[in-house]
């Protein structure tokens, strides 16, 4: 009789972060800019989902709001008055 494999399970508490690909890449760049002991990504789950450490959630909410605000399409402003060009 052979030896049975021993399965080691490691459980970690985390927060799922789901977004579009550019947002995910932004989060990865924030993570990589930190020293290894301060990185917050636990796992890269798929093309749109990361598992992050819970203590990074507030930091990321702030950074992501700035990212979204800076990258959101803003239509050009239209002038409200009708200018006929006459003086």
Order of alpha helices (4+ residues) and beta strands (2+ residues): beta-alpha-beta-beta-alpha
